[in-house]
Amino acid sequence: MEISLSSIKKSASAFLHRYHVVVFVVTILGGLVIVVLLLNGIIAKSGQVGNFTPTTGSSFDQQTIERIENLKTRDEKSDPIDLSSGRTNPFVEK
């Protein structure tokens, strides 16, 4: 049996002609697996906090505190909505 460049090319061509779909699918799925593993590593590293302590530099003035305290809770009844004028057509020129 003689090994030559033309016989190797012919064998490779016959292999690719027969299994080109399988080679394509395996290549694509392998690439997707690599991408998912890399993204998983990035996400895992970003979740590690380490020695980070968040700083809270926000402050409220008294007016904002009073407005928040005056808000009604879900259980409290609110003023009824006035729908006496009915629906208005936004396309009517005035």
C-alpha positions in Angstrom: 0.0 0.0 0.0 1.5 3.3 -1.1 0.8 6.5 0.7 0.7 9.6 -1.5 -0.7 13.1 -1.2 -3.3 12.4 -3.8 -4.6 9.3 -2.0 -4.8 11.3 1.3 -6.7 14.1 -0.4 -9.1 11.6 -2.0 -9.7 9.8 1.4 -10.2 13.2 3.2 -12.6 14.3 0.4 -14.6 11.1 0.6 -14.8 11.4 4.4 -15.9 15.0 4.3 -18.4 14.3 1.5 -20.0 11.5 3.5 -19.9 13.1 7.0 -19.9 16.9 6.3 -23.2 17.4 8.2 -22.0 15.5 11.3 -18.7 17.4 11.3 -20.5 20.7 11.0 -23.0 19.9 13.8 -20.2 18.7 16.1 -18.1 21.8 15.4 -21.1 24.2 16.1 -22.1 22.3 19.3 -18.5 22.2 20.5 -18.2 26.0 20.0 -21.5 26.6 21.9 -20.2 24.4 24.8 -17.0 26.5 25.0 -19.0 29.8 24.9 -21.3 28.6 27.7 -18.4 27.4 29.8 -16.6 30.7 29.4 -19.7 32.7 30.2 -20.4 30.5 33.3 -16.8 31.2 34.5 -17.3 35.0 34.0 -20.6 34.9 35.9 -19.2 32.9 38.7 -16.2 35.3 39.1 -18.5 38.3 39.1 -20.6 37.0 42.0 -17.6 36.8 44.3 -17.7 39.9 46.5 -14.4 39.6 48.4 -13.7 42.5 50.7 -16.0 45.0 49.1 -18.2 47.0 51.4 -20.8 49.1 49.6 -21.1 52.7 50.7 -24.5 54.4 51.1 -24.1 58.1 50.6 -27.8 58.9 50.1 -29.7 61.2 52.4 -33.2 62.5 52.6 -34.3 66.0 53.4 -37.2 66.5 55.8 -39.6 67.3 52.9 -39.0 64.0 51.2 -39.4 62.1 54.5 -42.8 63.8 55.0 -44.0 63.0 51.5 -43.1 59.4 51.9 -44.9 59.2 55.3 -48.0 60.7 53.7 -48.3 58.0 51.0 -51.2 55.7 51.5 -50.7 52.0 52.0 -52.4 49.3 49.9 -55.1 48.8 52.6 -56.2 52.4 52.8 -58.9 53.6 50.5 -57.9 56.2 48.0 -60.0 59.0 46.5 -62.3 57.7 43.7 -61.3 58.6 40.2 -63.5 61.1 38.5 -64.7 59.7 35.2 -67.7 62.0 34.8 -66.4 63.6 31.6 -66.1 60.2 29.9 -63.6 59.2 27.4 -62.1 61.8 25.1 -61.0 61.3 21.6 -57.3 62.3 21.3 -57.6 62.7 17.5 -60.3 65.5 17.7 -59.0 68.9 16.9 -60.0 71.6 19.4 
